[in-house]
Structure formats: C-alpha cells, structure tokens
C-alpha cells in the first residue's frame, strides 16, 4: 500500500521521502482546498525525485474550465504523471483524448460506497477509485473482497462534509455589515452548531466556493494493517494541520511507539470517523417503517 502525501513545497521533499512517503499529490489550477497551486509549475522537477506523482484535479468541471483542464492534461502527459485524482468523472472523457484514462483515480468523497462501483470502473479501465469517507470498516471489507480495480482511502486528516459553490463566508459578513479582510483561503474560521455547542466545524472559502469539514480529524492507526492487506493507496489529507503535525502523522503510521506519542500530543482533535458507526446512527433515529 502506497502512502500518498500532499506536497506543500519543494523544500520538504527530502523530509517526506525520509518519512516513507511513496507518492506526492500535487495541486493544480483546478484543485479545490488547495495548499500550493504554484507547485504545478515545478512538476518536472518533482518527477525527478523518483517518487510517483498524482495531480489533484478535484474541482467540478464546467465548460469554462475545459481550456485549463486540457493544459493540465497536456503537461501531465508530457511529464508522465502516475495518477490523476479527480472528483468529476467527466474528466475521464477528456483524458481519453490524451490517452490518460488509465491514470484516473475517481475520488468524489461520498459516492463510491459498494462493490458495483468497483466493478463498473474496472470496466471503464481507469486506475482506481477512492472509497467513500462515510462507510464502515465492515462495508469496506465487503467491497475489497470483490476487488477489481485499485482501491484507496483518505485515511488521515480533516475530511469535508459539505461543499457549496457560493461564497458563504463573504455573503455572511456582507449580510451582517461586518468588514472582514482575508476571508478567502483563511483556515481560522469555525462554525458552532446549535445542537452541538461543544463541536467546532472548520469552514474554508476558496476561489471555488465554501467547504465545511468534520469537527474532528480522522486517524486510522489501528486499522492500518487491515488497509495494508486490501488497499493500494492511503491518502494523508493536510488541510488545517501545521507542518509539524502533518510530518508527525506520517511518521506515526510507521510504528506503534510513534502512534502512542502522536495520540498523547494530538488525540483531542482526532476520532475514528464512521469506521464503526454507520452515518445513519449520527443523523437522528432511523425510520423503521
């Protein structure tokens, strides 16, 4: 199983390699929740490290994005990237024009929830799919038993649970008549839900809209052996984590002692997500009728 880390700058490449990272995920002009779009300009240099490189193209594609998408795909082909991580499967159609459909990793967030998805995308001959962030470990096991194509998971970090194309923070401050600067790409805003006053939900507005995240980051230390036997890629999400915590998190998946140290230091803002609790158990009583 490959460890996939989001690259923030060229200077940290050696650090990430020493931590055991197998794949660098690189932002592009069509990355939402991006951390460094300019890295795409250094794609050739990153490829020279000998590590695999995935391009993150996770924006929903509209007609006005096609020119930019084609430029990204042209460079991806020229640099022989190893994967294209996409949230919009329509990219597969354009990627075929460049012979890149076999590089597609379909990572829509919540969509890949069953074995049929695995079978369907195997027939489409793409590289793989990332399993939903809202299914249990038991459900993941069933899908893996019928594995056809490469399977992956976003196994560590803050995961988003809501996305809107609207600039919600900007509109809120405008409605309230509050003068706010530095709203765009500011990681410091939090939402407090009335029914859960003890939970603060990170909210981020970027060029492409507004994203709301779970109040706790996901950790998968005790599940690592399970995933290693079944999955091809394990993605580390980086957003809202400072560099030290991000490096510590990757290191912690290497041995038990590092995991213990990590949890002692950071455990208060981590949990197991939905690995052991189905989403219906957190969204009110089920309708048994």
C-alpha positions in Angstrom: 0.0 0.0 0.0 1.4 3.4 -1.0 1.4 6.4 1.3 0.2 9.5 -0.6 1.1 12.9 0.9 0.1 16.4 -0.3 3.2 18.3 -1.2 3.4 21.8 0.1 6.7 23.0 -1.2 9.9 21.7 -2.9 12.0 22.2 0.2 10.1 19.4 2.2 10.5 16.7 -0.5 13.5 15.1 1.3 11.7 15.2 4.6 8.7 13.4 3.2 10.8 10.8 1.4 12.6 10.1 4.7 9.2 9.7 6.4 8.3 6.9 3.9 6.0 8.7 1.5 5.6 6.8 -1.8 3.5 9.3 -3.8 3.4 13.1 -3.9 0.0 14.7 -4.5 0.4 18.0 -6.3 -2.1 20.8 -6.6 -3.2 22.2 -10.0 -5.1 25.3 -11.1 -8.3 23.1 -10.8 -7.7 22.0 -7.2 -10.2 23.0 -4.5 -9.0 23.4 -0.9 -5.5 23.8 -2.4 -2.4 24.4 -0.4 0.0 25.5 -3.2 -1.2 25.8 -6.7 2.2 27.1 -7.9 3.8 23.6 -7.3 2.2 22.5 -10.6 4.8 24.8 -12.4 7.6 22.6 -10.9 6.0 19.3 -12.0 9.1 18.1 -14.0 11.4 18.8 -11.0 9.1 16.8 -8.7 9.0 13.9 -11.1 12.8 13.7 -10.9 12.7 12.7 -7.3 11.8 9.1 -8.4 8.6 9.1 -6.4 5.2 8.7 -8.0 3.3 11.9 -8.6 -0.5 12.3 -8.6 -2.2 15.5 -9.8 -5.2 16.7 -7.8 -8.0 17.9 -10.1 -10.9 17.8 -7.7 -13.0 20.8 -9.0 -16.4 20.1 -10.6 -15.7 20.9 -14.2 -17.7 23.4 -16.2 -17.3 24.5 -19.8 -15.2 27.5 -18.9 -12.7 25.1 -17.2 -12.0 23.0 -20.2 -9.2 25.1 -21.6 -7.4 24.9 -18.2 -8.1 21.2 -17.9 -6.6 20.5 -21.3 -3.5 22.4 -20.4 -3.2 20.3 -17.2 -3.6 17.1 -19.1 -1.1 18.1 -21.7 1.5 18.7 -19.0 0.5 15.5 -17.2 1.2 13.5 -20.4 4.5 15.3 -21.1 5.7 14.7 -17.6 4.3 11.1 -17.4 2.5 11.6 -14.1 1.3 8.4 -12.4 -2.2 9.4 -11.4 -5.0 12.0 -11.9 -7.1 12.3 -8.7 -10.5 13.6 -9.8 -13.8 14.4 -8.2 -15.7 14.8 -11.5 -15.8 11.7 -13.6 -16.5 13.7 -16.8 -12.7 14.4 -16.8 -12.3 10.8 -17.9 -13.9 11.7 -21.3 -11.3 14.5 -21.9 -8.5 12.4 -20.5 -9.2 9.8 -23.2 -8.2 12.3 -25.8 -4.7 12.3 -24.3 -4.5 8.5 -23.6 -4.7 9.2 -19.9 -7.9 7.5 -18.8 -5.8 4.7 -17.2 -4.3 7.3 -14.8 -7.7 8.4 -13.4 -8.4 7.8 -9.7 -12.0 8.7 -9.1 -12.2 10.4 -5.6 -15.6 12.1 -5.3 -15.8 11.9 -1.5 -19.0 10.1 -0.7 -20.0 8.3 -4.0 -18.1 5.0 -4.0 -20.0 3.0 -1.5 -20.5 -0.5 -2.9 -19.0 -3.4 -4.9 -20.8 -2.3 -8.1 -18.8 0.9 -8.2 -15.7 -1.3 -8.1 -16.9 -3.4 -10.9 -18.2 -0.5 -13.1 -15.0 1.5 -13.0 -12.9 -1.7 -13.6 -14.8 -2.0 -16.9 -14.0 1.7 -17.7 -10.3 0.8 -17.4 -9.4 3.7 -15.1 -6.6 3.4 -12.5 -8.8 3.1 -9.4 -11.4 4.6 -7.1 -11.2 6.1 -3.6 -13.8 4.6 -1.3 -16.4 6.8 0.4 -15.4 8.5 3.6 -18.8 7.7 5.1 -18.9 3.9 5.1 -18.0 1.5 7.8 -14.9 -0.8 8.0 -17.3 -3.8 7.6 -18.6 -2.3 4.3 -15.1 -1.6 3.1 -14.2 -5.2 3.7 -17.1 -6.4 1.6 -16.0 -4.1 -1.3 -12.4 -5.3 -1.0 -13.4 -9.0 -1.2 -14.7 -8.3 -4.7 -11.7 -6.1 -5.7 -11.4 -5.5 -9.4 -9.6 -2.2 -9.7 -7.2 -0.3 -7.5 -8.9 0.9 -4.2 -7.8 3.7 -1.9 -9.0 5.7 1.0 -8.4 9.1 2.6 -7.3 7.7 5.9 -5.9 10.6 7.9 -6.8 14.3 8.4 -9.8 16.6 8.2 -12.5 15.5 5.8 -15.0 17.8 4.3 -18.7 17.1 4.7 -20.3 20.0 2.8 -19.4 22.0 -0.3 -21.2 24.9 -2.0 -20.2 27.0 -5.0 -21.5 30.0 -3.1 -19.1 32.3 -1.2 -20.9 31.7 2.1 -18.5 33.5 4.4 -18.3 36.5 2.2 -22.1 36.7 1.9 -22.5 36.2 5.7 -20.2 39.1 6.6 -21.8 41.2 3.9 -25.3 40.5 5.3 -24.1 41.3 8.8 -22.4 44.5 7.6 -19.1 43.3 9.0 -16.0 44.5 7.3 -13.8 41.4 7.0 -10.5 41.1 5.2 -8.6 37.9 4.4 -11.7 35.8 4.2 -10.5 33.8 1.1 -8.3 30.8 1.9 -8.3 31.6 5.6 -8.1 28.4 7.7 -9.1 30.0 11.0 -12.9 30.2 10.7 -15.1 27.8 12.7 -18.8 27.0 12.9 -20.7 26.2 16.1 -23.8 24.1 15.6 -26.7 25.0 17.9 -27.4 21.3 18.8 -23.7 20.5 19.3 -22.2 23.5 21.2 -19.0 21.6 22.0 -18.2 21.0 18.4 -16.4 23.5 16.1 -16.5 22.8 12.4 -13.7 24.2 10.3 -15.1 26.2 7.3 -13.0 27.4 4.4 -13.9 29.7 1.5 -11.7 29.5 -1.6 -11.9 30.6 -5.2 -14.4 27.8 -6.0 -16.8 28.1 -3.1 -17.2 27.1 0.6 -16.2 23.9 2.3 -17.3 22.7 5.8 -15.4 19.9 7.5 -16.0 17.4 10.3 -15.2 18.8 13.7 -12.6 16.0 14.3 -9.8 14.8 12.1 -9.7 11.1 11.1 -7.0 8.7 12.3 -6.6 5.1 11.2 -3.7 3.8 13.2 -5.3 0.6 14.5 -6.9 0.0 11.0 -3.6 0.3 9.1 -2.9 -3.5 9.0 -6.4 -4.1 7.7 -5.9 -1.4 4.9 -2.4 -2.6 4.0 -3.7 -6.0 3.1 -6.6 -4.7 1.0 -5.9 -1.2 -0.5 -3.4 0.3 -2.9 -3.3 3.9 -1.8 -3.6 5.6 1.6 -4.1 9.4 1.3 -3.0 11.8 4.0 -5.1 15.0 4.0 -3.2 18.0 5.1 -5.6 20.9 5.4 -5.8 22.5 8.9 -2.7 20.6 10.0 0.5 22.5 10.5 3.7 21.0 9.1 4.9 19.5 12.4 1.6 17.7 12.9 1.5 16.5 9.3 5.0 15.1 9.5 4.3 13.5 12.9 1.1 11.9 11.5 3.0 10.2 8.6 5.7 9.1 11.0 3.1 7.6 13.4 2.0 5.1 10.8 5.5 3.5 10.7 5.5 2.1 14.3 3.4 1.7 17.4 5.6 3.9 19.6 5.2 6.8 17.2 1.5 6.3 17.3 1.4 6.4 21.1 3.4 9.7 21.1 1.2 11.2 18.4 -2.0 10.4 20.3 -0.7 11.8 23.5 0.1 15.0 21.7 -2.9 15.4 19.4 -5.6 13.0 20.3 -8.1 15.6 21.4 -9.0 16.6 17.8 -9.0 13.1 16.3 -11.6 10.3 16.1 -12.4 7.2 14.0 -15.0 8.8 11.8 -17.5 6.3 10.5 -15.4 3.2 10.6 -17.5 1.6 13.4 -20.7 3.8 13.3 -22.9 4.0 10.3 -23.8 7.5 9.3 -27.5 6.8 10.0 -26.6 6.4 13.6 -25.4 10.0 13.8 -28.2 11.7 11.8 -31.1 11.0 14.1 -33.4 8.0 14.6 -33.9 5.7 11.7 -37.3 5.3 10.2 -38.1 1.6 10.8 -41.4 1.7 8.8 
